[in-house]
Amino acid sequence: MKPLNDRTTAAMAKVRQARTTPEERVAEALRDLGLAYRRNVKTLPGKPDFANRSKGWAIQVHGCFWHQHDCKRGTMPTHNRVEWEAKFLRNKQRDAEVEARLAESGLRVVIVWECETKDSVALKNRLGAYLQ
């Protein structure tokens, strides 16, 4: 990807890497369900956002823009489109590799999209059905 201009660099620097609002909503749902978890487990492939090795699951919380979800937030920038397409393709490839490696480790992998965290009841129901 070619160098970004100062404005784009400044905007991207403001994007949080951890403890994002969607992650906090998932954490709240897991607490409400009484499920124990660890955050950003460095010893697992891809440092999943949440994991419980003894119960055999991992959760990845994906931002709709950065991971190109098929929803209104998964937009493609028009400026430097070729570079963005390459970046998003790398993100998707890395996501698939990490998910496969987690599965090989014996973990069930749940992908939670940013837009799915808006409805806390639906999120809790989905996670409860899959993890309990």
Secondary structure, DSSP 8 states (H G I E B T S, - for coil): -----HHHHHHHHTS-SSS-HHHHHHHHHHHHTT---EES-TTSTT--SEEETTTTEEEEEE-TTTTT-SSTT----STTHHHHHHHHHHHHHHHHHHHHHHHHTT-EEEEEEGGGGS-HHHHHHHHHHHH-
